[in-house]
Amino acid sequence: MAGGCLSDLLFPPRCLVCAEPGQPRRDLCRACAAGLPVAARACIHCGLPLPASEVPGGCCGGCRSRRSPLTEVHAGFLYAAPVDGLLRRFKFHRDLAAGRLLTQLMAGRLASVPRPQALVAVPLHRPRLRQRGYDQALELARPLARRFRLPLATGLRRLHATAAQSVLDAPARRRNLRGAFVACGRLPPHVALVDDVMTTGATLEAAARALRRAGVQRVDAWVCARAP
């Protein structure tokens, strides 16, 4: 008997959303999987949903009027139920099973996007890492790197602790992150930043600028969820 089948018999998957029996080798039932929040069309540069009249791969009005250091943004899901609850459990309550499920779901959604030459997890500053005990972006990036057979680059560092982005508006978020990141070491020309949630994009753009200053020519973003 295959290892995966034996594991399912001994430890049957259980949906992390509703507690019903899960799908084979996945802690999510079919009903909850069918209700995952996805954008049929999203802006290629910021990941925000686009009207149904827009062509796939189009660009929103905001991105037409500004230049971003991110070439493409790919969000697995919208930040809505049940993904938002799973992300909170993973990020703030040490629920690594939720993180494992989210990575599986991300991998499925990102299977057809352009492949970078390496993945880069958006790092936490050391005090916050010690407080939380793990870096949620790194916990997403590691299995994605294995799944897509990509190297996981470690050349991005967070230089100083910043105020929690969730309590700031968009301009304050950008000010909060000035000089927050530095990139060093050998990095390939094309990388993708991995993070859990993209809200205003300030964190990802600050990290992308640091990578571009270090010589990276193209920076994409792979995020689990895009907030409106």
VMD Tcl script that draws the C-alpha trace (Angstrom):
set ca {
  {0.00 0.00 0.00}
  {1.33 3.40 -0.92}
  {2.54 5.56 1.97}
  {-0.04 8.27 1.30}
  {-2.94 5.78 1.32}
  {-1.74 4.16 4.54}
  {-1.39 7.56 6.17}
  {-4.96 8.46 5.15}
  {-6.23 5.22 6.72}
  {-4.36 5.73 9.99}
  {-4.88 9.50 10.19}
  {-7.88 10.41 8.00}
  {-7.74 13.99 6.69}
  {-10.11 16.33 8.53}
  {-11.22 19.65 7.06}
  {-9.60 22.51 8.96}
  {-12.54 24.78 8.10}
  {-15.62 22.72 9.00}
  {-14.18 19.53 10.59}
  {-15.85 17.26 8.01}
  {-13.77 14.47 6.38}
  {-11.12 15.97 4.13}
  {-10.05 15.10 0.61}
  {-7.28 12.50 0.13}
  {-4.03 13.85 1.59}
  {-5.57 17.28 2.15}
  {-7.17 18.75 5.29}
  {-9.99 20.37 3.32}
  {-13.35 18.93 2.30}
  {-14.73 19.24 -1.23}
  {-17.45 21.70 -0.22}
  {-15.00 24.10 1.44}
  {-12.57 23.72 -1.46}
  {-15.34 24.72 -3.86}
  {-15.97 27.87 -1.80}
  {-12.41 29.20 -1.77}
  {-12.34 32.91 -2.72}
  {-10.57 33.47 -6.02}
  {-10.53 36.37 -8.46}
  {-11.57 35.37 -11.97}
  {-9.47 38.27 -13.28}
  {-6.82 40.24 -11.42}
  {-4.44 43.07 -12.22}
  {-1.12 41.59 -13.29}
  {0.81 44.30 -11.43}
  {-0.98 44.48 -8.07}
  {-3.27 41.46 -7.85}
  {-6.49 43.42 -7.25}
  {-9.63 41.95 -8.85}
  {-10.61 43.37 -12.23}
  {-14.11 43.77 -13.71}
  {-15.39 40.87 -15.78}
  {-15.10 43.07 -18.88}
  {-11.29 43.19 -18.56}
  {-9.14 40.68 -20.40}
  {-7.12 38.18 -18.31}
  {-3.67 39.53 -17.51}
  {-4.85 43.13 -17.71}
  {-3.86 46.12 -15.64}
  {-5.97 48.24 -13.28}
  {-6.22 52.03 -13.58}
  {-4.06 52.62 -10.53}
  {-1.17 50.61 -11.93}
  {-1.41 52.35 -15.30}
  {-0.57 55.64 -13.59}
  {2.35 54.48 -11.42}
  {5.50 52.44 -11.76}
  {5.95 49.54 -9.35}
  {9.20 47.66 -8.62}
  {7.11 44.47 -8.90}
  {6.79 43.12 -12.42}
  {3.92 40.72 -11.73}
  {1.82 39.89 -8.66}
  {0.17 36.49 -8.32}
  {-2.22 35.92 -5.42}
  {-3.58 32.47 -4.80}
  {-6.77 33.78 -3.22}
  {-8.67 36.82 -2.04}
  {-8.42 37.65 1.65}
  {-11.89 36.39 2.56}
  {-13.43 33.40 4.31}
  {-12.21 30.73 4.77}
  {-8.70 31.74 3.68}
  {-8.54 34.72 6.04}
  {-9.31 32.54 9.05}
  {-6.73 29.94 8.05}
  {-4.11 32.66 7.63}
  {-4.83 34.13 11.08}
  {-4.53 30.69 12.66}
  {-1.24 30.10 10.86}
  {0.25 33.53 11.48}
  {-0.83 34.28 15.04}
  {-1.76 30.96 16.64}
  {1.08 28.65 15.58}
  {-1.26 26.48 13.52}
  {1.30 24.93 11.18}
  {-1.31 22.51 9.81}
  {-3.18 25.53 8.45}
  {0.06 26.77 6.93}
  {0.68 23.41 5.29}
  {-2.79 23.43 3.77}
  {-2.39 26.99 2.52}
  {0.89 26.09 0.83}
  {-0.76 23.14 -0.93}
  {-3.52 25.42 -2.16}
  {-1.06 28.11 -3.25}
  {0.96 25.60 -5.23}
  {-2.12 24.57 -7.19}
  {-3.04 28.15 -7.98}
  {0.51 29.12 -9.01}
  {1.21 26.10 -11.20}
  {0.91 28.03 -14.47}
  {2.50 31.39 -13.60}
  {5.94 32.37 -14.98}
  {8.75 30.60 -13.14}
  {11.40 32.73 -11.45}
  {14.95 31.49 -10.96}
  {14.60 31.57 -7.16}
  {12.11 32.28 -4.40}
  {12.77 34.85 -1.65}
  {10.70 34.86 1.54}
  {9.88 38.31 2.94}
  {11.80 38.16 6.24}
  {10.71 39.10 9.73}
  {12.99 41.17 11.92}
  {14.80 39.11 14.58}
  {12.84 40.33 17.64}
  {9.51 39.56 15.94}
  {10.86 36.21 14.77}
  {11.86 35.32 18.35}
  {8.45 36.42 19.60}
  {6.49 34.44 17.01}
  {8.83 31.46 16.86}
  {8.72 31.08 13.07}
  {8.59 33.18 9.92}
  {5.25 32.59 8.19}
  {6.55 33.71 4.78}
  {9.48 31.28 5.02}
  {7.13 28.47 6.06}
  {5.18 29.11 2.85}
  {8.25 29.54 0.65}
  {10.10 26.36 1.66}
  {7.50 23.85 0.42}
  {6.80 25.97 -2.66}
  {10.50 25.88 -3.52}
  {10.50 22.08 -3.14}
  {7.31 21.70 -5.16}
  {8.56 23.78 -8.08}
  {12.22 22.70 -7.75}
  {13.45 26.22 -7.24}
  {16.26 27.45 -5.00}
  {15.29 29.43 -1.92}
  {17.52 32.51 -1.82}
  {18.41 34.02 1.55}
  {19.96 37.31 0.44}
  {17.19 39.58 1.73}
  {17.41 40.92 5.30}
  {15.18 43.14 7.39}
  {17.37 45.82 8.94}
  {15.09 47.13 11.66}
  {11.82 46.40 13.37}
  {8.84 48.32 12.02}
  {5.49 49.16 13.52}
  {2.75 46.66 12.74}
  {1.53 47.43 9.23}
  {-2.05 46.47 10.11}
  {-2.51 49.62 12.25}
  {-1.26 52.06 9.58}
  {-2.81 53.64 6.50}
  {-1.16 53.33 3.08}
  {1.12 56.44 3.23}
  {2.22 55.54 6.78}
  {2.97 51.98 5.69}
  {5.30 53.26 3.00}
  {7.08 55.61 5.43}
  {7.30 52.81 7.97}
  {9.24 50.64 5.53}
  {11.81 53.10 4.20}
  {15.21 51.47 4.48}
  {13.70 48.40 6.13}
  {15.30 45.87 3.75}
  {18.71 45.23 2.27}
  {19.68 42.58 -0.27}
  {23.15 41.11 -0.48}
  {24.95 38.09 -1.87}
  {24.49 36.47 -5.25}
  {20.94 36.66 -6.55}
  {19.65 35.56 -9.96}
  {18.14 38.06 -12.41}
  {14.54 36.91 -11.80}
  {13.14 36.15 -8.33}
  {9.69 35.92 -6.75}
  {8.99 37.27 -3.28}
  {6.78 35.05 -1.14}
  {4.49 36.45 1.56}
  {1.24 35.55 3.26}
  {-0.98 38.59 2.61}
  {-0.70 41.60 0.32}
  {-2.71 44.60 1.52}
  {-1.38 47.90 0.15}
  {1.74 46.27 -1.28}
  {4.08 48.53 0.72}
  {6.07 45.67 2.28}
  {6.51 43.78 -0.98}
  {7.45 46.92 -2.89}
  {10.03 47.92 -0.27}
  {11.56 44.44 -0.46}
  {11.47 44.53 -4.27}
  {13.32 47.86 -4.34}
  {16.06 46.41 -2.15}
  {16.41 43.43 -4.49}
  {16.55 45.68 -7.55}
  {19.23 47.85 -5.92}
  {21.22 44.63 -5.52}
  {21.01 43.96 -9.27}
  {17.91 41.77 -9.61}
  {16.28 42.62 -12.93}
  {12.79 41.23 -12.35}
  {10.90 40.81 -9.08}
  {7.50 39.13 -8.96}
  {5.35 38.52 -5.89}
  {3.68 35.26 -4.92}
  {1.22 35.77 -2.07}
  {-1.32 33.50 -0.49}
  {-4.04 36.15 -0.36}
  {-4.76 39.61 -1.71}
  {-6.73 41.97 0.51}
  {-9.11 44.44 -1.20}
}
mol new
graphics top color blue
foreach p $ca { graphics top sphere $p radius 0.5 }
foreach p [lrange $ca 0 end-1] q [lrange $ca 1 end] { graphics top cylinder $p $q radius 0.2 }
display resetview
